[in-house]
Amino acid sequence: MDLTQASRLRNVRYDIRGPVLRRARQLEAEGHRVIKLNLGNPAPFGLEAPEDVVREVLLNLGEAQGYSDARGIHPARLAVAQAFERRGVADVGPDDVFLGNGVSELIVMSLQALLDTGDEVLIPSPDYPLWTGAVTLCGGRPVHYRCDEQDGWAPDLDDVASSITPNTRAMVIINPNNPTGAVYSRATLLGLLEIARRHDLLVLTDEIYDQILYEGAVHESAAALAPDLLVLTLGGLSKTYRLAGYRSGWLVVSGPRQHAADYLDGLELLANMRLCPNVPAQHAIQAALGGLVDITHLLEPGGRLRDQRDHAWQQLTAIPGVSCVQPAGALYLFPRFDPAVYKITDDEQMVIDLLEREHVLLSHGTGFNLPTTDHLRMVFLASVPVLDDAIGRLASFLADYHQ
């Protein structure tokens, strides 16, 4: 008898690590150098964690050999709670914090504790695809609400409201957004939160890029704006603190909890079942959040991330038929390829063709649950010369590409 995957995986997609990445590995195994601009992983691009944070982990290795509390060590949870208090989130203490093996684990846990078969979750389109995949894996139904490229990729509030059904249980907000780099205005966030309030929805807000902001963009905490709503805020060490490999994230519960006691018991049950998060990495949290890390120098004019964003955006939009909303936050460009110029019917095949011909690895837009085939995502973590090389190869590829 053939051994097959579980049926619940049949509709789970995580294309950004699917066939395209497998083909890239094959090319590398054949001896080809591939320019990888597909993942927001700072370390391979020389963006390493602050020494003070790493030192704190090393100093505590001897204390990190056993299991911790299932929710995480108290000093780290306290540091997260204090950081949220500083950003205006009221009535949050260490017992309201769950630590996890990255935000990804906590996303899955939060949805496992919530969803029964057929329950619906509102998710932005485009999205970070783990959200859509996790909802499906947990038996729920992802319902994508439109983000408007003509409005800087802001969520279309009318579309959000019209997507509500009696089965809707929760709303996901990704701000700053991956893949678009949009940073939502206070008015947009208040509009989303009012819809959640009106329909009694749990709010799940992914704020992993909350400090990676450009040109005066301001990140507003959804939990601070809606103290009357139950909000689960997710963040971690991967991006701002450049510790993606440590797999250390947090989930913070805020707002009224009395009506959610049963759900929170379920969340704690799941935390107990995985025993505990990675203990050594938890020791980085207090140091990271305690004021030792300042990334302003990377984001201001002349700073590495700011310059790479600006340069890559300029080079991409100089290609005929390519436009791109300039990202106000995060680490990605999400360019659009004018369908009148480029007849792309299968964007995954296009990125495979680009990889085969030019050895540049990008991510296709439909992999982020965008309904059209006219976008790609490019990470701008690489140095300017590498970005020039990659974008030059993309321009050469597009000059005579046909499907």
N, C-alpha and C positions, 0 to 999 in steps of 0.2 A: 504493500500500500504506500502510495506517495505521501510524504509528509508535507502538509500545506500550512500556510499561515492561518491564524485565527480569522474568522469571517469579519470580526469587528475592525480588522485592519484594512479591509478592501477599499474603503472610501477615505482612508487617512492618507493625506498627501504632505510630503515635506520635500518638495522638488529642489529646494536650494542645496540640498545635500544628496540629490538623487543621481540620475544617469549622467548629468554633465560632470559632476565631481568624479564619478567613477571613471569616465573617459579621461579626465585630467590625470588621474593616478596612473592609468595605463600609459599615457604619453610620457609621463615622468619615468616610469619603469623602463621605457624604451630609450631613455637618455635625453629626452627633450627638456628644455627649461621652459616652464610655464609661468607667466606673470599672473599671479593670483590676486585678483581684486574682487573676490566674491564674498569674503567673510570679514566681519568687524572684529578681528583678533589683533589687538595692538602689538603684542610681543614680537611677532615675526618681522614687523616693520621698525623695530628698534625703539618702540615706545614702552619702556619698562617701568615697573612699579617703583615708587619712592623707596630709597634704602631704609628709611626709618620704619616703614610699614613691614618690609620683609624682615628686618632685624627683630621686630616684636614677635613674629612667628618663630624665628629661630630660638629666641630666648625662652619661649614657652613650650618647646618641643617635648621636654621632659614631663610636662604637665598634661600633655595631649595624647597620652597613650591609651587611655581608656575611653569608654563611652561618656558623653556628656548628657545633660538633661536633653530629653527628646526635642525640645524647642530650641536648644542651643545654650551656650554658657551665659551666665547672668551678666558679666561685664559687657559682653558684646550686645546683648539684647538691651541693656541699659543705655549703651552708647547710641543705638539706633533710636530708641524712644526719645532720648534727649535731642538728637538731631531733628526729629519730627516736631518736638516742642519748639525748637528754634525757628522752624518754618511756619509756625502758627497752627499746628494741629493740636487741639485741646484734648486733655484727659487720656493720654496714651502713656502707658508704663511698660516695663519690661515683660510683664505677663501678656501684653497685647502683641508681642513680637514673636514670630516664628522664623528661625533661621533655616536655610536650606542649602542643598548642593547646587547652587546657582538659582537664578530666577526660574529657569526652565522647570526644575523639580517642583517648585512652589506653585507655578501655574497649573501643572497637572494635579497636584494635591487639592488646590482650591476648587477645581472643577469636579474632581472625583467626589469630594464631600458634598457637592451641590446638586449634581444633575441626575435625574432619572431619564429613562428612555423617552425621547421625543421632546424633552425640554429644550428651549431655544435660548441662544446667547447672541446678543448683538455685537458684531465685530467690524471694525473699519475695513474698508477696501480702498487701497491695498492695506495689507496687514503684515505683521510678523507671523509667518505661517504656523508657528508652533501653537498659537492660540486656536486657529481653525482646526488643526490636527488634533489637539487635545480635547476640544469640545466633541469632536466626532468619536474619538477613542473612548470617551466617557459615556457614550450613548446619547449625547445631545445632538442638536441640530444647529450648526452655525448659520446665522443670518447676517449677511454683509450689508452694512450701510455705506452709502456713497460718500467719498471725500472728493471735493471739487478742485480739480487741477487749476481751473481758471480763477479760483479764490485761494490760491496758495496752498491747496490740498486741505483746506479746512473741511471738517465734517458738514454735510448738508443736513441741517437740523430737520427740515421737512421730511427728508428721506428717512432719517432716524425714527421720527415719530410715526411715519406711515408703516414702518416695519414691525411695530409692536403687535403681538397677538396674545391671546389668553395663555399661551405656552411660554411667553418670554419670561426668563428668570433673572437675567443679568445683562449688564452692558459693559463692554470692554472699551477702555480709552487707552491709546498709546501716544504718550506725549512727553517729550518730543518723539516724533513719529519715525519709526523704521518701517518702510524704506524711504519715505519722502523727505525727511528732515523738517517737516512742518512743526512749528511750535504754536500751540493753540492760544488764542487770545482769551482774556478773562471772559469776554462776552460769549464766546463759543463754548467755553467750559461751563459757564452758568447755564447756557441753553441745554447742554447735554445733561447736566445734573438736574435741571428742572424736569426734563423728560423722565429721568430715573425716579425722581420724587413722585411725579404724577402717577407712575405705574408701579411704584413699590418694587423697584429693581435693585438688586445688589450691584454695586459699582466696583469693577476690577480695573485698577489703573496701573499701567506699566510705565514706570518713570525712570528706567535704567539710565537714560541719557539726560537726566534733569540738570546737570551742571555743564553739559557740552553745548554751549550757546554762543551765537555769533552776532556781532553788530547790535548790541543792546537788546537782543531778544530776552524776554523775561519768562521764566517758567513759573506757572501758577500751580500750586498743589491742590488737586481736586479735594483731598481730605480737608484742607484748611478752608476751602470755599463752601463746603457742605457739611458742617458739624452735625447736622440733623439726619444725615444719611449714613447707613452702614457702608463703609468704603474699605476695600482691601488694596493697599498700595504696595507695589512690588519694586524693589531696587536691589542693587548689589555692587560688588567690587569690580566687575568685569571691564567696564568702559572707563569711567572717570578715573578709577584707581589702577587701571591697566593690569588687573589680576584675573584675567579670564580663566586661566588654567587652575586657579585655586578653587573654583566652583563654590563661591560663597555669596549667598544672596539673602534677602529678608522680605518678609511679608508682614505688614503692619495693619492691624485691625483698629479702625476708629469709628466714632459715631455711636449711636444707640445699639446696645448689644442684647438687651433683654429678650427681644423677639427672635434673636438669632442664636440662642443658647444651644439648641439642638444641632444646628449647623456647625457651630464652633466646637462642640463636642466631637463631631465627625472629623473636623480638621485636626483636632488633637489626637484622635485615634489613628489617623493616617501618619501623623508625625511620630507617634509611638511605634507604629509598625515598621518604619524604616530605621528604628533604634535611635539614630541621631544624625545630624549633618557632620560633614568632615570637620573634625575637631581642630587640627592644626590651623586650618584656614580661618576658623572663627577668631583666632587671636589677632588677625589682621584688622578686624572691624573697628575695634576701639581706637587703634592708632590712626586708621584711615579717616574716621569720622571726628576725631578729636582735634582737628585743626592743623594737622601736619601736612596736609595735601592741598596745594593751591595750583590749579591748572590755568590760571589767567594768562600766564605767559604763552601758552599754546594757542589761545583763542583770540588774542588781540592782533591788530595789524603787525606783521613781522613775526608772529608766532607760527609755529610749524603747521598746526592744523588749519588755522585761518588761511595761511598762504597756499597750502595744498588744496583746500576747498576752492579758493578763488581761481587758482591757476587751472585746476581740472575743469571747473565750470566754464571758464573762458574758452579753453581748448575744445571742449565738447560742443558748445553752442556755436563755435566757428565752423563746424561741419555742416554743409548744406542739408537742410531738412531736419536738423536736430534742434530741439528746444529743451529747456530744463528750468523748472522753478528752482531758484537758488535756495538751498537749504538754510534754515535759520538755526538748526541744531543737529545733533547726532553726527554720523560719520559717512554719510552716503549721498550720492547723486542719483536721481531717478529720471534720466532723460527720456524724452518722447521722440519717436521717429515718425515723421509726418507720413501718414498712409498714402498720401498722393505721390510721395517721392519713393517710399520704400514699401513694396507690396509684400509685407510679412504676414503670413497666415499662421505660422507656427514659430513662436518666439523661442521655445526651447530648442528647436532644430537650428534656429539661427545662432544661438550661443554655442551649440555644438559645432556648427560649421566654422564659426569664428575661432573656436578653440583648435579645431583641426588645422586650419589654414594659418593662423597667426599666433597660436599658442598663448592666447590671452583668455583668462577665465573670468567671466562675468556671470551675473544671475538674471534670469528672464523674468519679466514682469508678471506673467501669469502665475509664477511660483509664489507670488505674494497675494494671490487671490484677487488679482485685477482681471476684470472680464474681457479686456482687450489685449491684443498681441503687439502693442506698439511702444512698450517700455522695457528698459533694462535697469538693473541696479549696479552701480559701480562704487566700491569702497575707495575713499581718497586718503587712506592711511599711508600709502607709499610716498617716497620722496618725489620731488618734482621731476627729476630726470626719468624715473620709472613711469610716472604718470604720462609724461610726454611720449615715451616709447609706446606705452599701451594705447593711448588715444590715437597716436599716429597710425598704429597698426589697425585700429578700429576704422579710422577714416579710409585707409587703403582698402580694407575689406568691403566697406559699404559702397565704395565707388563703382563696383561692378557686381554687387551681390543681387541675385535674383532667386526667388523660390518658385 
